[in-house]
Amino acid sequence: MANNCEFCAHYLYDDEEEVYYCDVSLDEDEMEQYMRGTNADCGFFKLYDEYKMVERQN
């Protein structure tokens, strides 16, 4: 599950470009691993928890 971008808090939608993108700044080596698919688990994965966000607003 850690490599499923759809559930990650860093996976954002750009309204102007109408595309999803990862908001994490990767260095050159990390980007190469990502592009080649050699890094099976994303070290930056953070589960997006909608309920936790609402909890803070109360």
PyMOL commands that set and color helices and strands:
alter all, ss='L'
color gray80, all
select helices_A, chain A and resi 5-7+28-36+50-57
alter helices_A, ss='H'
color red, helices_A
select strands_A, chain A and resi 11-14+19-22
alter strands_A, ss='S'
color yellow, strands_A
deselect
rebuild
show_as cartoon
